[in-house]
Amino acid sequence: MDDLKVLRELEADVPPLTASARTAARIRLLATIDGAAARRPARRRPVLFMAVAAALAAGAAAVLLVPGDPATTPPPVQPVSAYEVLETAARTVEAQPETTPRPTQWVYEKSLHAPGNTRRQVHEYWIRFDGRTHASIEAGRLEIKPAIKPGYDDKSPQQLVVYLKKLPRDPEGALQRIYRDFDHYAGADRNDKAFRVISDLLSHNVALPPSVQATLYRATARIPGVAVSKNATDAAGRPAVAVTREGDGVRGEVLLARGSYRFLGFRMTTTREQKRSIRGESAVLPKGTVRMNVARLAYGIVDKPGGRP
């Protein structure tokens, strides 16, 4: 599933969001992880799940910037212990068996993009585990495309798994490593950056080992300002547990299924009025604007592009 979509790029101007743009953003994240990301003007992507990714809302910029309404605005966070909920989530996911895709298999995601009260859009996306090619449904047809740039093969879902397996298994050590590796992300608050990075990494959990997911949950619980609501819903209306953090005028939410704690999606909502430059024009985002609202509908490992679990 795409894409979550890079999270640092959510603060940039919004270009038209296509499957190719989403893939390019994912590759820049993975290149950053590998220590070789080029410094270039940031773009916003739909995060992403497969990143990001990954950030991930589709359509024109105007579609993204819509004030929230009662159907989409998340409920207030309830006073629940983030540590307790995320420890339960970690124990739940780490009990699951590990499945490692073959390099030539494909990671598949189907996602719903529903910012504000605008029209909803469903996207399907495939990326080969070794990153050599990707595919998406464009205008009702399956389009298969090569890697964004020659030589970027190693910046793939496979390499992301390799990187994450090298994280320390103790949560504090993993969090300190994330602080260090992603310190150059946009923004002054390292805790805000760490929350966004972990949110994006969790969106790649189709291929992540359960032990890595558990470590990321436990590391998230140690980020100052993280809270939990047990009474949330995702963009598809499914009941969810929301792991939240507010920073820089935005509330980020990672949405997990109740009981299984599998990744459902994410949402970003403004907590104060914001001024933005959208395609060279000034825009004011009222407080409560749902900037991104994505739900993962289906996902899995398949043997070819166009295949579904």
N, C-alpha and C positions, 0 to 999 in steps of 0.2 A: 504494500500500500504505500502510496506516495508519502507520497509523499509526502511529516514533517517537518515532507519540509524538513537558510540557516536562521536560527532565532534572532541573532543579532541584526539580521536584515529586516526584521519586522518593523524596525524604526525608520526605515528609509522610504523614499517615494515609491508609489505603487505603479508598476507597469502592467500591461495586460498579462494575466496569469495563464500560462499554457503549460502543458505537460513538459515541454522542453525547458521552460524557465524553471519549473520545479526541479527537474533533474539537474540543471546547472547549479542551482543553489545547493543541492545535496552534495554535489561533487566538490563545491567550494568548502563545505563543512568537513568533508572527509579529507580534503587536502590540508585543511587547518590542523586536523588531528594528526596528520602525518608530518606536521611541522613545516609544510612547504606551501601554504596558501599564499597566493599572490595578493598584495594589497590593491584592491580595486574598489571603485564606487559601489556601495551596497545597493542591492535591489531587494524588494520584498518578494517573498515566495509564499505559496499556500502552505505551510509547514508540513507540511511536510510530512507526510509520515515517512514514506520510503525515501521520506525525506525527504518530516520535515518536514523530516522531515518533515517541519520540516512547517512548517510552517504551513499552511495549505488552504487557502480559500480561493475560489475560482471566480472568473468574470472580470469585468472592468473595475477600475478603482472605485467608481461610484457605487458599485455593488457592495464593496467591503465596508464603506463608511456610512452605516445606517444606525440611527439611534435605536437602542433596545426597546422592545415592547414586552408586555407581560408574558408572552409565549416564549421569549428567548432570554430575557434578563435573568441571570442566576439568582437564587434565593440568598439571603444573608448567610454568612458562614456561622454555623452553630458551634458553641464552645465544646469541641470534642478534642481529645488529646491526639495531636498529629503523630506523636511517637507511638502511641498504642495502636492506632489504625495502620500506620505504615509498617510496624513490626508484624502485625497480623497479616498484612498483604505480602510481606517478604516471606514469611513462613509458608503461606499458601502457594505462592508461585514456585518457590524453590523445591517443593515436593513433586513438581511436575517433571516428566522425563525430558531429557535434552534431545533435540533433533537438529542435526547439522545438514543443511542442504549440500548437494554436490555442486561443484563450481558451475556446471552447465544447467542447473535447475534455475527456476525463476521464482522470485518473491512477488506475490500478487496482493493487491489491495483494492478494495472498492470503498469509496468514501462519499459521504454526503456533506456538501458545503452549504451552510444556511446562515449567513451573517444577517443580523437584524431581522426585519420583516420582509426581506426581498425574496425573489424567486429562489427556490432550492435547486441545486445542481448536483448530479451524481457523476462521479468520475471513476474510471477503472484504469489501473496502471500496473505494468509489469517491469521488473528489472532483473537481469540475469545476476545470479549470486556473485559471479566474478566481475561484474560491472561492465562487460564488453559491449552490451547493447541493452536497449530498453524499448518499451512499447506502450502505447496508450490507444484509447478509442477517441478518434477525432472525426467529428461529423458523421458518426455512426459506423466508421470503418476502423479496422485495426491497422495502426501504423507502427512499423518496426524501424528503429533508428539506431545508428551506431553510437559508440561512446562519444561524449561531447567533444573531447580532444584526444588525439593520439597520445599515448603515454599516461593516460589517466586510469588505466585498467586497474591499477592497484588501489585506487581510491574508490573502493567498491563496498557493497554490504559485507563481503567476505573480509575485507581489511578492517571494517568497522568492528566486526566480531573479534578479530585478532587484537585490536587495540583495547577493547573493553575487557577481554580476558586477562590483560596485563594489569588492570587496575588492582590496587590492593583490595583484599577481601574484607578488611575491617572498614566499616563505614567512614570513620573519621579520616583514615588514610586515603580512601577513595575520594572523599570530598576535597581534601587538601590537594590531591593530584589534579582534580578538575579545576580548582581555583588557579593552579599554576598553568595548566595547559591552555586554558581559555581566558587568561587574564587580558589579552589584547582585544577581546570582544568589545563592541561599542557599549558605553555606559560606565559610570563611575563606581557603582555599587557591585562589589564582587559577589555578594549573596544573590542579588537580582540576576546577574549573569549566570551563576551556577544553577539557579532554579530553571532558567530558560534552556540552558544546555541540557540538563538532565531530562527536562520535559521532551526535548527533541530526541534525545537518545532513546527514551522509553517508547517513542513513537515507532522506532525501528524493531520493536520486540518480536516481530514475526520470526526473525532469525536469531535473536539473542538467546544465549543459554539461560535457563531459569536462575542459576546461581548469580549471574550478572544482573538480571532484573532485580533480584532480592537485594543485592548490594546497592543498587541505585535507589530503591525504595528507602533503605535504611540511611543512606547518605542524605536523601531529601529531608528526612525527619530531623536532621541536624543543622539544616539551614535556618538561621534566625528569621522569624516572621512567617514561617510556613504554618498554615492552619488547615483544618479539614471540616467539610460539611458532609453529613451522611444523607442529606435530603435533596440532592441535586438531580438534575436530569440532563441528558446530552441532547445534541441537535436532533436526534431521531426520536426523542421523547422517552428514552429508556431510563429507568432509575439508576442513579450513579452515586458514587462517593467522589466528592470533588476535593482534590488537593490544591490549595490555593496559596498565592503570595501576591501582595501588592507592592509595586515599585514603579517609580517614574510615571505616575499617573495612570497606570494600567494594572488591572487585576488579571493575572494568569491563572487558569484552572486546568489541571490534568484530571480527566474524568475516567474513573475506574468502575468496572462492573461490581455491583454489590455481591459479596459472597466469593466470587472467583478472583476478583481484583485484576482481571485482564484489562488491558488498555482499551478504552472506548473512544477517546478523542480529546479535544482540547478546545478552550474558548479564551478569548481575550476581550476585555471590556474596559473602557475608559472610566476612571474614578474621579476625573475632573475635566473641565473643558480644556481642549487642546487645540493649538493652531498648527496646521500642517501644510506643507507644500505638496500638492498633488499634480503631477505633470506640469510643473511650472506655475500653477495657480494656487493661491492661498485658499485654505479651507479651514473651517472651525468645526471641530468634533465636539458635540455636547457631551456632558457627563452622562454615562450610561450607554455610549455608542458601542455596539458589538462589532469589534474590528475583525474578529475571526471566530468562526464557530464550525467545527469540523467533527463529524462522527465517522468512525470506521465501521462499515457495515459488514464486510467480509474480508478475509485474508487467508493466506496459506502459501504453501510451496507447491508449485506445479512444474510440469516437464517442458512446457513450451509456451510462448506468448499467445495469448488468446484463451489459454486453458484456465479453468476455474476449479477450486477445490470441491 
